[in-house]
Amino acid sequence: MLPVENRLLEAKDFELVYRFGGSFSSEDIFLKIRENNLKKTRIGFSIGIKFSPKAVVRNRIKRQLREIVRKEIKNIKKGYDAVISVKKKTKKEFSSQELKNSLLEVLKKAKLI
């Protein structure tokens, strides 16, 4: 599980990232980032109902993304708030490796790794 200090939980924090953050994307993943004045990086996940109307599918994707971030958090630059979303596609299932590759690609584009 992602450590509590690395979780973006407050609605106001999500709103600040969406409003003032920069955006990056890969084929499957969309990332919004914003600098914070903290010595840690906080990451939130947002998987919309347009991706899948089934909560089971959305929650599975969130669990997979959280695990990938948990393993990579030591490599991610400190001092940022980030929101990770999955783009709506016809393909509803992703392998863990596909998600990992897409997430690492977008983190590299954002220069967080």
Secondary structure as the mmCIF struct_conf table of DSSP 4:
data_model
#
loop_
_struct_conf.conf_type_id
_struct_conf.id
_struct_conf.beg_label_comp_id
_struct_conf.beg_label_asym_id
_struct_conf.beg_label_seq_id
_struct_conf.end_label_comp_id
_struct_conf.end_label_asym_id
_struct_conf.end_label_seq_id
HELX_RH_3T_P HELX_RH_3T_P1 VAL A 4 ASN A 6
STRN STRN1 ARG A 7 ARG A 7
HELX_RH_AL_P HELX_RH_AL_P1 ALA A 11 PHE A 20
STRN STRN2 GLY A 22 SER A 25
BEND BEND1 GLU A 27 ASP A 28
STRN STRN3 ILE A 29 GLU A 35
BEND BEND2 ASN A 37 LYS A 40
STRN STRN4 ARG A 42 SER A 46
TURN_TY1_P TURN_TY1_P1 ILE A 49 PHE A 51
BEND BEND3 PRO A 53 PRO A 53
HELX_RH_AL_P HELX_RH_AL_P2 ALA A 55 GLU A 72
HELX_RH_3T_P HELX_RH_3T_P2 ILE A 73 ASN A 75
BEND BEND4 ILE A 76 ILE A 76
HELX_LH_PP_P HELX_LH_PP_P1 LYS A 77 LYS A 77
BEND BEND5 LYS A 78 GLY A 79
STRN STRN5 TYR A 80 VAL A 86
BEND BEND6 THR A 90 THR A 90
HELX_RH_AL_P HELX_RH_AL_P3 SER A 96 LYS A 109
TURN_TY1_P TURN_TY1_P2 ALA A 110 LYS A 111
#
